[in-house]
Amino acid sequence: MEEILKQTLLYDFYGELLTEHQKQVYEDVILNDYSLSEVAASLGISRQGVHDMVRRSSRLLEEYEAKLHLMERFVSLREKVGEIHKLAKEQAQDPKMAKIDEIASEILEEL
Amino acid sequence: MEEILKQTLLYDFYGELLTEHQKQVYEDVILNDYSLSEVAASLGISRQGVHDMVRRSSRLLEEYEAKLHLMERFVSLREKVGEIHKLAKEQAQDPKMAKIDEIASEILEEL
């Protein structure tokens, strides 16, 4: 998985276990792609301080995943529901297939 | 949701975030249904100590769910995949439906 996608998913799953401050810095640097210097200036801390904080948050998120594997479970799930969606879509003139397609699409939106 | 089912699911999702000791006591009392007195005797601590420990672990698991809502997301997902499974099963003479049924069953086994 691409690194930025992985970091986004990890944050989506476990971000709420970080402190408010950690969340803010992680969002600015990783999700919103501000530079370390920009974030450092806006928070009045050093560039190195921002860097260390992001690294620590990343490590925490990875530790949660290493223990719980919920992101892994979810990614495998999404792939399978994607397969169902594809199969159902090809035959959506059948009312039951259309219903299955509708449910699969709902699931994919939620995931 | 029934209390014991909820406790089992919460433990399935977040149990790895408890300490080894907390896990052991939680499993004995909640999942394996030993009495507080039995667990207390086997660990050489008071009945009240076991009770407090289980309560604290339950609260921790509930706090993780209150922050992350991952159990809630998975339960909703499982219901929807169950609907797909039901629809596909009714028409499993159609090869595409049979394939969808197979994938849905795989998902339900994983969840």
gemmi code that builds the backbone of each chain (N, CA, C; Angstrom):
import gemmi

chains = {
    "A": [
        ("MET", (0.846, -1.200, 0.000), (0.000, 0.000, 0.000), (0.882, 1.251, 0.000)),
        ("GLU", (0.462, 2.243, -0.746), (1.217, 3.494, -0.814), (1.306, 4.114, 0.591)),
        ("GLU", (2.462, 4.697, 0.912), (2.705, 5.173, 2.272), (1.663, 6.212, 2.743)),
        ("ILE", (1.357, 7.153, 1.864), (0.431, 8.223, 2.298), (-0.975, 7.671, 2.529)),
        ("LEU", (-1.374, 6.702, 1.687), (-2.689, 6.064, 1.873), (-2.718, 5.291, 3.189)),
        ("LYS", (-1.610, 4.591, 3.463), (-1.523, 3.829, 4.708), (-1.614, 4.775, 5.919)),
        ("GLN", (-0.872, 5.879, 5.837), (-0.883, 6.831, 6.958), (-2.273, 7.442, 7.153)),
        ("THR", (-2.956, 7.689, 6.028), (-4.306, 8.262, 6.116), (-5.269, 7.260, 6.754)),
        ("LEU", (-5.167, 6.008, 6.325), (-6.044, 4.971, 6.886), (-5.756, 4.728, 8.365)),
        ("LEU", (-4.471, 4.650, 8.710), (-4.121, 4.444, 10.118), (-4.701, 5.568, 10.974)),
        ("TYR", (-4.615, 6.778, 10.458), (-5.147, 7.925, 11.213), (-6.667, 7.850, 11.294)),
        ("ASP", (-7.286, 7.429, 10.206), (-8.742, 7.280, 10.195), (-9.179, 6.263, 11.256)),
        ("PHE", (-8.421, 5.193, 11.408), (-8.788, 4.152, 12.370), (-8.465, 4.515, 13.813)),
        ("TYR", (-7.247, 4.990, 14.040), (-6.756, 5.112, 15.418), (-6.461, 6.542, 15.854)),
        ("GLY", (-6.676, 7.505, 14.962), (-6.323, 8.894, 15.263), (-6.912, 9.405, 16.579)),
        ("GLU", (-8.127, 8.946, 16.900), (-8.773, 9.447, 18.115), (-8.056, 9.013, 19.390)),
        ("LEU", (-7.082, 8.119, 19.259), (-6.312, 7.726, 20.446), (-5.097, 8.638, 20.670)),
        ("LEU", (-4.864, 9.552, 19.733), (-3.793, 10.541, 19.935), (-4.334, 11.724, 20.739)),
        ("THR", (-3.428, 12.526, 21.298), (-3.865, 13.752, 21.990), (-4.284, 14.788, 20.932)),
        ("GLU", (-4.996, 15.807, 21.383), (-5.437, 16.873, 20.465), (-4.236, 17.501, 19.740)),
        ("HIS", (-3.185, 17.725, 20.496), (-1.986, 18.354, 19.945), (-1.341, 17.448, 18.890)),
        ("GLN", (-1.201, 16.169, 19.223), (-0.640, 15.208, 18.258), (-1.500, 15.145, 17.001)),
        ("LYS", (-2.807, 15.144, 17.181), (-3.722, 15.089, 16.034), (-3.534, 16.288, 15.113)),
        ("GLN", (-3.452, 17.459, 15.742), (-3.329, 18.684, 14.945), (-2.060, 18.663, 14.079)),
        ("VAL", (-0.953, 18.290, 14.713), (0.324, 18.282, 13.989), (0.325, 17.196, 12.905)),
        ("TYR", (-0.209, 16.031, 13.252), (-0.262, 14.940, 12.275), (-1.121, 15.340, 11.076)),
        ("GLU", (-2.254, 15.935, 11.347), (-3.138, 16.372, 10.249), (-2.455, 17.410, 9.368)),
        ("ASP", (-1.819, 18.386, 10.001), (-1.164, 19.448, 9.224), (-0.064, 18.877, 8.319)),
        ("VAL", (0.778, 18.031, 8.890), (1.948, 17.565, 8.139), (1.581, 16.440, 7.167)),
        ("ILE", (0.876, 15.434, 7.663), (0.640, 14.237, 6.841), (-0.580, 14.404, 5.935)),
        ("LEU", (-1.684, 14.846, 6.496), (-2.908, 14.876, 5.691), (-3.011, 16.146, 4.854)),
        ("ASN", (-2.599, 17.282, 5.432), (-2.747, 18.533, 4.678), (-1.455, 18.979, 3.990)),
        ("ASP", (-0.405, 18.199, 4.200), (0.836, 18.384, 3.465), (1.493, 19.759, 3.654)),
        ("TYR", (1.341, 20.340, 4.845), (2.131, 21.536, 5.143), (3.581, 21.116, 5.391)),
        ("SER", (4.517, 22.025, 5.157), (5.917, 21.677, 5.418), (6.182, 21.724, 6.923)),
        ("LEU", (7.208, 20.999, 7.348), (7.598, 21.024, 8.761), (7.851, 22.451, 9.217)),
        ("SER", (8.507, 23.261, 8.358), (8.822, 24.646, 8.722), (7.561, 25.472, 8.938)),
        ("GLU", (6.601, 25.294, 8.048), (5.346, 26.042, 8.205), (4.660, 25.710, 9.516)),
        ("VAL", (4.556, 24.390, 9.804), (3.868, 23.962, 11.024), (4.654, 24.428, 12.255)),
        ("ALA", (5.984, 24.316, 12.173), (6.834, 24.761, 13.285), (6.605, 26.250, 13.570)),
        ("ALA", (6.592, 27.045, 12.499), (6.392, 28.494, 12.676), (5.033, 28.789, 13.293)),
        ("SER", (3.986, 28.107, 12.801), (2.637, 28.408, 13.299), (2.455, 27.975, 14.747)),
        ("LEU", (3.197, 26.952, 15.186), (3.057, 26.495, 16.572), (4.116, 27.089, 17.491)),
        ("GLY", (5.097, 27.778, 16.917), (6.167, 28.348, 17.731), (7.058, 27.287, 18.348)),
        ("ILE", (7.244, 26.152, 17.656), (8.217, 25.158, 18.122), (9.224, 24.915, 17.007)),
        ("SER", (10.260, 24.117, 17.322), (11.295, 23.918, 16.302), (10.819, 22.952, 15.220)),
        ("ARG", (11.478, 23.043, 14.072), (11.207, 22.137, 12.961), (11.457, 20.694, 13.409)),
        ("GLN", (12.536, 20.511, 14.171), (12.862, 19.181, 14.689), (11.775, 18.678, 15.638)),
        ("GLY", (11.224, 19.604, 16.430), (10.139, 19.243, 17.358), (8.923, 18.712, 16.600)),
        ("VAL", (8.593, 19.368, 15.499), (7.455, 18.920, 14.680), (7.755, 17.537, 14.103)),
        ("HIS", (8.955, 17.401, 13.575), (9.375, 16.131, 12.986), (9.275, 14.978, 13.983)),
        ("ASP", (9.795, 15.208, 15.206), (9.763, 14.166, 16.238), (8.326, 13.812, 16.613)),
        ("MET", (7.493, 14.830, 16.664), (6.110, 14.615, 17.069), (5.361, 13.761, 16.033)),
        ("VAL", (5.586, 14.080, 14.762), (4.934, 13.304, 13.699), (5.436, 11.862, 13.731)),
        ("ARG", (6.747, 11.697, 13.944), (7.297, 10.350, 13.967), (6.733, 9.542, 15.133)),
        ("ARG", (6.613, 10.208, 16.271), (6.066, 9.523, 17.446), (4.593, 9.132, 17.226)),
        ("SER", (3.834, 10.041, 16.638), (2.414, 9.741, 16.370), (2.291, 8.591, 15.382)),
        ("SER", (3.109, 8.624, 14.320), (3.085, 7.534, 13.337), (3.377, 6.199, 14.008)),
        ("ARG", (4.367, 6.223, 14.887), (4.739, 4.986, 15.556), (3.595, 4.489, 16.445)),
        ("LEU", (2.941, 5.413, 17.149), (1.799, 5.023, 17.988), (0.699, 4.373, 17.145)),
        ("LEU", (0.376, 5.016, 16.013), (-0.690, 4.482, 15.151), (-0.311, 3.092, 14.645)),
        ("GLU", (0.969, 2.933, 14.284), (1.413, 1.617, 13.807), (1.389, 0.566, 14.910)),
        ("GLU", (1.676, 0.992, 16.133), (1.605, 0.047, 17.252), (0.170, -0.416, 17.500)),
        ("TYR", (-0.779, 0.509, 17.384), (-2.181, 0.095, 17.541), (-2.552, -0.925, 16.462)),
        ("GLU", (-2.141, -0.660, 15.233), (-2.456, -1.595, 14.152), (-1.763, -2.947, 14.366)),
        ("ALA", (-0.518, -2.909, 14.847), (0.201, -4.170, 15.085), (-0.523, -5.012, 16.131)),
        ("LYS", (-1.164, -4.342, 17.100), (-1.909, -5.079, 18.119), (-3.297, -5.505, 17.638)),
        ("LEU", (-3.975, -4.624, 16.949), (-5.410, -4.861, 16.689), (-5.727, -5.357, 15.273)),
        ("HIS", (-4.874, -5.037, 14.306), (-5.078, -5.477, 12.912), (-6.425, -5.072, 12.321)),
        ("LEU", (-7.007, -4.005, 12.807), (-8.352, -3.658, 12.322), (-8.299, -3.038, 10.927)),
        ("MET", (-7.239, -2.298, 10.642), (-7.109, -1.731, 9.308), (-6.931, -2.846, 8.281)),
        ("GLU", (-6.107, -3.797, 8.627), (-5.873, -4.948, 7.741), (-7.186, -5.694, 7.453)),
        ("ARG", (-7.968, -5.934, 8.511), (-9.253, -6.617, 8.344), (-10.160, -5.821, 7.422)),
        ("PHE", (-10.146, -4.527, 7.640), (-11.031, -3.644, 6.891), (-10.630, -3.554, 5.413)),
        ("VAL", (-9.332, -3.530, 5.137), (-8.869, -3.429, 3.748), (-9.248, -4.704, 2.985)),
        ("SER", (-9.075, -5.852, 3.634), (-9.431, -7.122, 3.000), (-10.940, -7.165, 2.724)),
        ("LEU", (-11.698, -6.665, 3.675), (-13.152, -6.582, 3.547), (-13.577, -5.711, 2.385)),
        ("ARG", (-12.936, -4.575, 2.282), (-13.309, -3.624, 1.237), (-13.033, -4.211, -0.152)),
        ("GLU", (-11.935, -4.944, -0.257), (-11.640, -5.587, -1.544), (-12.734, -6.582, -1.921)),
        ("LYS", (-13.159, -7.356, -0.939), (-14.181, -8.371, -1.219), (-15.528, -7.735, -1.567)),
        ("VAL", (-15.895, -6.704, -0.832), (-17.159, -6.031, -1.153), (-17.054, -5.379, -2.536)),
        ("GLY", (-15.867, -4.903, -2.882), (-15.629, -4.348, -4.218), (-15.876, -5.389, -5.304)),
        ("GLU", (-15.449, -6.625, -5.059), (-15.701, -7.716, -6.023), (-17.202, -7.963, -6.193)),
        ("ILE", (-17.910, -7.987, -5.059), (-19.370, -8.184, -5.111), (-20.014, -7.059, -5.917)),
        ("HIS", (-19.598, -5.867, -5.637), (-20.128, -4.686, -6.327), (-19.941, -4.818, -7.842)),
        ("LYS", (-18.750, -5.241, -8.238), (-18.428, -5.374, -9.660), (-19.316, -6.441, -10.318)),
        ("LEU", (-19.416, -7.593, -9.674), (-20.245, -8.675, -10.210), (-21.717, -8.250, -10.312)),
        ("ALA", (-22.220, -7.603, -9.291), (-23.642, -7.241, -9.247), (-23.965, -6.165, -10.288)),
        ("LYS", (-23.035, -5.258, -10.466), (-23.225, -4.143, -11.393), (-23.378, -4.650, -12.835)),
        ("GLU", (-22.610, -5.695, -13.160), (-22.646, -6.249, -14.523), (-24.001, -6.844, -14.880)),
        ("GLN", (-24.816, -7.126, -13.878), (-26.081, -7.814, -14.141), (-27.227, -7.089, -13.429)),
        ("ALA", (-27.145, -5.764, -13.419), (-28.054, -4.982, -12.574), (-29.474, -4.893, -13.130)),
        ("GLN", (-29.721, -5.491, -14.330), (-31.116, -5.546, -14.821), (-31.942, -6.538, -13.987)),
        ("ASP", (-31.270, -7.491, -13.346), (-31.935, -8.418, -12.422), (-32.208, -7.661, -11.104)),
        ("PRO", (-33.484, -7.629, -10.672), (-33.822, -6.811, -9.490), (-33.038, -7.208, -8.234)),
        ("LYS", (-32.799, -8.519, -8.049), (-32.040, -8.922, -6.858), (-30.590, -8.455, -6.953)),
        ("MET", (-30.024, -8.544, -8.166), (-28.658, -8.046, -8.370), (-28.608, -6.538, -8.117)),
        ("ALA", (-29.647, -5.838, -8.578), (-29.679, -4.384, -8.371), (-29.681, -4.069, -6.873)),
        ("LYS", (-30.449, -4.873, -6.119), (-30.523, -4.666, -4.664), (-29.154, -4.952, -4.022)),
        ("ILE", (-28.525, -6.048, -4.469), (-27.188, -6.381, -3.947), (-26.198, -5.259, -4.270)),
        ("ASP", (-26.277, -4.770, -5.497), (-25.392, -3.678, -5.904), (-25.591, -2.457, -5.010)),
        ("GLU", (-26.863, -2.178, -4.698), (-27.188, -1.022, -3.844), (-26.568, -1.184, -2.449)),
        ("ILE", (-26.728, -2.383, -1.880), (-26.176, -2.623, -0.530), (-24.642, -2.546, -0.570)),
        ("ALA", (-24.038, -3.172, -1.600), (-22.570, -3.145, -1.703), (-22.071, -1.704, -1.826)),
        ("SER", (-22.782, -0.897, -2.592), (-22.369, 0.507, -2.736), (-22.466, 1.251, -1.408)),
        ("GLU", (-23.544, 0.976, -0.661), (-23.693, 1.584, 0.672), (-22.514, 1.230, 1.560)),
        ("ILE", (-22.135, -0.067, 1.534), (-21.004, -0.511, 2.365), (-19.735, 0.229, 1.953)),
        ("LEU", (-19.487, 0.303, 0.652), (-18.250, 0.941, 0.193), (-18.207, 2.414, 0.575)),
        ("GLU", (-19.383, 3.057, 0.589), (-19.406, 4.458, 1.030), (-19.057, 4.603, 2.503)),
        ("GLU", (-19.527, 3.637, 3.297), (-19.261, 3.688, 4.746), (-17.807, 3.405, 5.082)),
        ("LEU", (-17.174, 2.556, 4.273), (-15.820, 2.083, 4.630), (-14.764, 3.173, 4.437)),
    ],
    "B": [
        ("MET", (-28.047, -4.715, 21.849), (-27.245, -5.945, 21.824), (-27.153, -6.539, 23.238)),
        ("GLU", (-27.213, -7.852, 23.299), (-27.115, -8.538, 24.592), (-25.757, -8.212, 25.232)),
        ("GLU", (-25.760, -8.065, 26.574), (-24.563, -7.594, 27.274), (-23.348, -8.518, 27.060)),
        ("ILE", (-23.572, -9.823, 27.156), (-22.430, -10.736, 27.041), (-21.848, -10.731, 25.617)),
        ("LEU", (-22.741, -10.605, 24.629), (-22.281, -10.530, 23.239), (-21.471, -9.248, 23.027)),
        ("LYS", (-21.982, -8.173, 23.591), (-21.280, -6.886, 23.476), (-19.890, -6.977, 24.135)),
        ("GLN", (-19.842, -7.576, 25.316), (-18.555, -7.693, 26.011), (-17.575, -8.569, 25.236)),
        ("THR", (-18.115, -9.624, 24.619), (-17.265, -10.513, 23.822), (-16.710, -9.784, 22.596)),
        ("LEU", (-17.582, -9.026, 21.926), (-17.152, -8.274, 20.745), (-16.136, -7.191, 21.109)),
        ("LEU", (-16.430, -6.469, 22.192), (-15.496, -5.415, 22.620), (-14.124, -6.012, 22.888)),
        ("TYR", (-14.123, -7.168, 23.520), (-12.854, -7.820, 23.827), (-12.167, -8.298, 22.552)),
        ("ASP", (-12.959, -8.796, 21.625), (-12.408, -9.241, 20.338), (-11.728, -8.067, 19.614)),
        ("PHE", (-12.336, -6.890, 19.701), (-11.776, -5.734, 18.996), (-10.593, -5.113, 19.713)),
        ("TYR", (-10.740, -4.884, 21.007), (-9.761, -4.050, 21.721), (-8.994, -4.777, 22.813)),
        ("GLY", (-9.268, -6.060, 23.001), (-8.647, -6.805, 24.099), (-7.131, -6.716, 24.118)),
        ("GLU", (-6.520, -6.660, 22.926), (-5.051, -6.625, 22.866), (-4.469, -5.333, 23.452)),
        ("LEU", (-5.317, -4.363, 23.741), (-4.816, -3.134, 24.375), (-4.805, -3.250, 25.901)),
        ("LEU", (-5.319, -4.344, 26.433), (-5.236, -4.573, 27.889), (-3.891, -5.227, 28.219)),
        ("THR", (-3.521, -5.198, 29.493), (-2.305, -5.909, 29.915), (-2.597, -7.420, 29.934)),
        ("GLU", (-1.538, -8.214, 29.988), (-1.704, -9.670, 30.045), (-2.567, -10.083, 31.247)),
        ("HIS", (-2.313, -9.445, 32.361), (-3.033, -9.762, 33.591), (-4.516, -9.404, 33.460)),
        ("GLN", (-4.783, -8.217, 32.931), (-6.175, -7.801, 32.716), (-6.890, -8.756, 31.757)),
        ("LYS", (-6.166, -9.158, 30.712), (-6.761, -10.075, 29.737), (-7.140, -11.396, 30.376)),
        ("GLN", (-6.207, -11.920, 31.179), (-6.451, -13.222, 31.798), (-7.710, -13.195, 32.674)),
        ("VAL", (-7.797, -12.148, 33.514), (-8.932, -12.051, 34.430), (-10.236, -11.814, 33.649)),
        ("TYR", (-10.176, -10.966, 32.644), (-11.371, -10.685, 31.839), (-11.854, -11.956, 31.139)),
        ("GLU", (-10.915, -12.701, 30.565), (-11.290, -13.944, 29.886), (-11.909, -14.950, 30.858)),
        ("ASP", (-11.272, -15.096, 32.019), (-11.798, -16.067, 32.991), (-13.221, -15.711, 33.423)),
        ("VAL", (-13.416, -14.443, 33.775), (-14.702, -14.056, 34.364), (-15.771, -13.871, 33.283)),
        ("ILE", (-15.453, -13.122, 32.247), (-16.492, -12.752, 31.263), (-16.652, -13.831, 30.198)),
        ("LEU", (-15.560, -14.278, 29.614), (-15.705, -15.198, 28.487), (-15.875, -16.646, 28.938)),
        ("ASN", (-15.137, -17.043, 29.990), (-15.223, -18.454, 30.411), (-16.152, -18.656, 31.598)),
        ("ASP", (-16.723, -17.557, 32.084), (-17.788, -17.627, 33.085), (-17.385, -18.309, 34.398)),
        ("TYR", (-16.107, -18.174, 34.789), (-15.743, -18.599, 36.137), (-16.300, -17.591, 37.136)),
        ("SER", (-16.547, -18.054, 38.358), (-17.055, -17.126, 39.380), (-15.911, -16.248, 39.888)),
        ("LEU", (-16.277, -15.090, 40.437), (-15.272, -14.195, 41.017), (-14.453, -14.927, 42.076)),
        ("SER", (-15.143, -15.742, 42.886), (-14.446, -16.462, 43.963), (-13.423, -17.445, 43.411)),
        ("GLU", (-13.804, -18.167, 42.360), (-12.870, -19.122, 41.753), (-11.623, -18.413, 41.227)),
        ("VAL", (-11.845, -17.307, 40.482), (-10.710, -16.579, 39.908), (-9.855, -15.978, 41.023)),
        ("ALA", (-10.526, -15.434, 42.036), (-9.804, -14.851, 43.173), (-8.907, -15.903, 43.829)),
        ("ALA", (-9.470, -17.080, 44.069), (-8.699, -18.150, 44.715), (-7.494, -18.551, 43.854)),
        ("SER", (-7.733, -18.693, 42.544), (-6.637, -19.168, 41.690), (-5.525, -18.126, 41.550)),
        ("LEU", (-5.882, -16.833, 41.678), (-4.852, -15.790, 41.557), (-4.308, -15.349, 42.908)),
        ("GLY", (-4.933, -15.818, 43.970), (-4.510, -15.400, 45.309), (-4.756, -13.925, 45.575)),
        ("ILE", (-5.836, -13.367, 44.993), (-6.228, -11.999, 45.360), (-7.670, -12.035, 45.856)),
        ("SER", (-8.165, -10.880, 46.349), (-9.515, -10.884, 46.924), (-10.580, -10.914, 45.823)),
        ("ARG", (-11.746, -11.376, 46.206), (-12.902, -11.389, 45.303), (-13.181, -9.954, 44.809)),
        ("GLN", (-13.088, -9.014, 45.732), (-13.305, -7.605, 45.383), (-12.258, -7.124, 44.378)),
        ("GLY", (-11.022, -7.613, 44.550), (-9.949, -7.244, 43.621), (-10.250, -7.708, 42.208)),
        ("VAL", (-10.761, -8.926, 42.092), (-11.124, -9.463, 40.774), (-12.253, -8.615, 40.182)),
        ("HIS", (-13.254, -8.355, 41.001), (-14.405, -7.559, 40.560), (-13.964, -6.187, 40.036)),
        ("ASP", (-13.102, -5.520, 40.774), (-12.627, -4.183, 40.375), (-11.845, -4.246, 39.068)),
        ("MET", (-11.069, -5.295, 38.938), (-10.235, -5.441, 37.761), (-11.088, -5.649, 36.503)),
        ("VAL", (-12.100, -6.493, 36.636), (-12.996, -6.721, 35.494), (-13.724, -5.426, 35.144)),
        ("ARG", (-14.173, -4.715, 36.170), (-14.889, -3.472, 35.906), (-13.996, -2.460, 35.201)),
        ("ARG", (-12.766, -2.379, 35.669), (-11.829, -1.433, 35.044), (-11.540, -1.817, 33.582)),
        ("SER", (-11.355, -3.110, 33.336), (-11.089, -3.557, 31.965), (-12.300, -3.273, 31.066)),
        ("SER", (-13.490, -3.555, 31.563), (-14.712, -3.279, 30.788), (-14.784, -1.811, 30.433)),
        ("ARG", (-14.473, -0.978, 31.411), (-14.542, 0.467, 31.169), (-13.516, 0.873, 30.112)),
        ("LEU", (-12.318, 0.318, 30.192), (-11.288, 0.627, 29.182), (-11.760, 0.236, 27.784)),
        ("LEU", (-12.314, -0.966, 27.668), (-12.779, -1.438, 26.354), (-13.884, -0.518, 25.824)),
        ("GLU", (-14.782, -0.105, 26.727), (-15.865, 0.788, 26.300), (-15.343, 2.175, 25.904)),
        ("GLU", (-14.300, 2.607, 26.580), (-13.706, 3.901, 26.217), (-13.064, 3.845, 24.823)),
        ("TYR", (-12.407, 2.736, 24.519), (-11.847, 2.597, 23.166), (-12.963, 2.641, 22.129)),
        ("GLU", (-14.046, 1.946, 22.392), (-15.150, 1.945, 21.426), (-15.786, 3.339, 21.313)),
        ("ALA", (-15.897, 4.040, 22.443), (-16.487, 5.383, 22.411), (-15.638, 6.320, 21.554)),
        ("LYS", (-14.323, 6.082, 21.555), (-13.442, 6.930, 20.737), (-13.403, 6.468, 19.279)),
        ("LEU", (-13.351, 5.171, 19.053), (-13.049, 4.663, 17.698), (-14.263, 4.160, 16.924)),
        ("HIS", (-15.295, 3.721, 17.621), (-16.532, 3.225, 16.968), (-16.274, 2.114, 15.957)),
        ("LEU", (-15.203, 1.352, 16.125), (-14.889, 0.334, 15.120), (-15.819, -0.869, 15.240)),
        ("MET", (-16.229, -1.195, 16.449), (-17.157, -2.305, 16.619), (-18.495, -1.954, 15.970)),
        ("GLU", (-18.929, -0.749, 16.221), (-20.191, -0.285, 15.636), (-20.135, -0.367, 14.103)),
        ("ARG", (-19.020, 0.094, 13.517), (-18.877, 0.037, 12.059), (-18.903, -1.402, 11.557)),
        ("PHE", (-18.212, -2.292, 12.269), (-18.158, -3.681, 11.818), (-19.511, -4.375, 11.961)),
        ("VAL", (-20.247, -4.047, 13.029), (-21.551, -4.686, 13.231), (-22.516, -4.267, 12.120)),
        ("SER", (-22.508, -2.990, 11.790), (-23.380, -2.491, 10.716), (-23.004, -3.154, 9.383)),
        ("LEU", (-21.720, -3.292, 9.173), (-21.202, -3.940, 7.978), (-21.645, -5.393, 7.885)),
        ("ARG", (-21.550, -6.078, 9.000), (-21.894, -7.490, 9.016), (-23.375, -7.690, 8.701)),
        ("GLU", (-24.213, -6.794, 9.204), (-25.645, -6.884, 8.895), (-25.881, -6.742, 7.394)),
        ("LYS", (-25.199, -5.783, 6.792), (-25.388, -5.545, 5.357), (-24.865, -6.713, 4.521)),
        ("VAL", (-23.724, -7.247, 4.895), (-23.201, -8.399, 4.153), (-24.140, -9.594, 4.343)),
        ("GLY", (-24.739, -9.688, 5.531), (-25.730, -10.736, 5.784), (-26.919, -10.623, 4.833)),
        ("GLU", (-27.360, -9.411, 4.569), (-28.465, -9.188, 3.609), (-28.068, -9.656, 2.213)),
        ("ILE", (-26.837, -9.297, 1.805), (-26.347, -9.722, 0.483), (-26.317, -11.248, 0.416)),
        ("HIS", (-25.803, -11.849, 1.462), (-25.710, -13.307, 1.535), (-27.087, -13.945, 1.352)),
        ("LYS", (-28.069, -13.393, 2.035), (-29.443, -13.921, 1.985), (-30.005, -13.807, 0.560)),
        ("LEU", (-29.873, -12.644, -0.037), (-30.379, -12.424, -1.405), (-29.693, -13.357, -2.404)),
        ("ALA", (-28.366, -13.485, -2.279), (-27.605, -14.274, -3.258), (-27.929, -15.765, -3.124)),
        ("LYS", (-28.118, -16.189, -1.901), (-28.400, -17.599, -1.620), (-29.708, -18.033, -2.271)),
        ("GLU", (-30.684, -17.147, -2.254), (-32.011, -17.468, -2.815), (-31.951, -17.737, -4.321)),
        ("GLN", (-30.887, -17.263, -4.960), (-30.837, -17.375, -6.423), (-29.485, -17.976, -6.856)),
        ("ALA", (-29.022, -18.930, -6.077), (-27.643, -19.406, -6.261), (-27.476, -20.308, -7.485)),
        ("GLN", (-28.579, -20.585, -8.215), (-28.420, -21.336, -9.484), (-27.769, -20.451, -10.543)),
        ("ASP", (-27.889, -19.142, -10.401), (-27.189, -18.193, -11.281), (-25.708, -18.162, -10.871)),
        ("PRO", (-24.791, -18.451, -11.820), (-23.362, -18.555, -11.428), (-22.806, -17.283, -10.796)),
        ("LYS", (-23.245, -16.110, -11.284), (-22.744, -14.874, -10.666), (-23.248, -14.734, -9.240)),
        ("MET", (-24.521, -15.118, -9.028), (-25.077, -15.083, -7.671), (-24.322, -16.058, -6.769)),
        ("ALA", (-23.997, -17.229, -7.328), (-23.270, -18.230, -6.537), (-21.907, -17.667, -6.112)),
        ("LYS", (-21.257, -16.949, -7.046), (-19.960, -16.341, -6.738), (-20.115, -15.268, -5.646)),
        ("ILE", (-21.158, -14.445, -5.793), (-21.417, -13.404, -4.780), (-21.676, -14.050, -3.423)),
        ("ASP", (-22.469, -15.109, -3.432), (-22.770, -15.822, -2.186), (-21.481, -16.333, -1.536)),
        ("GLU", (-20.592, -16.854, -2.376), (-19.317, -17.383, -1.873), (-18.488, -16.276, -1.208)),
        ("ILE", (-18.399, -15.124, -1.887), (-17.614, -14.012, -1.318), (-18.255, -13.516, -0.020)),
        ("ALA", (-19.589, -13.377, -0.041), (-20.284, -12.891, 1.165), (-20.051, -13.853, 2.330)),
        ("SER", (-20.082, -15.149, 2.041), (-19.844, -16.129, 3.115), (-18.428, -15.999, 3.670)),
        ("GLU", (-17.464, -15.802, 2.768), (-16.079, -15.590, 3.208), (-15.976, -14.387, 4.140)),
        ("ILE", (-16.644, -13.295, 3.750), (-16.604, -12.084, 4.578), (-17.192, -12.376, 5.953)),
        ("LEU", (-18.340, -13.044, 5.968), (-19.011, -13.302, 7.252), (-18.156, -14.190, 8.158)),
        ("GLU", (-17.403, -15.093, 7.555), (-16.506, -15.914, 8.368), (-15.378, -15.092, 8.994)),
        ("GLU", (-14.899, -14.111, 8.225), (-13.803, -13.269, 8.718), (-14.251, -12.314, 9.818)),
        ("LEU", (-15.508, -11.871, 9.735), (-15.953, -10.802, 10.649), (-16.166, -11.297, 12.077)),
    ],
}
model = gemmi.Model(1)
for chain_id, residues in chains.items():
    chain = gemmi.Chain(chain_id)
    for i, (resn, *xyz) in enumerate(residues, 1):
        res = gemmi.Residue()
        res.name, res.seqid = resn, gemmi.SeqId(i, " ")
        for name, pos in zip(("N", "CA", "C"), xyz):
            atom = gemmi.Atom()
            atom.name, atom.element = name, gemmi.Element(name[0])
            atom.pos, atom.b_iso = gemmi.Position(*pos), 0.0
            res.add_atom(atom)
        chain.add_residue(res)
    model.add_chain(chain)
structure = gemmi.Structure()
structure.add_model(model)
structure.setup_entities()
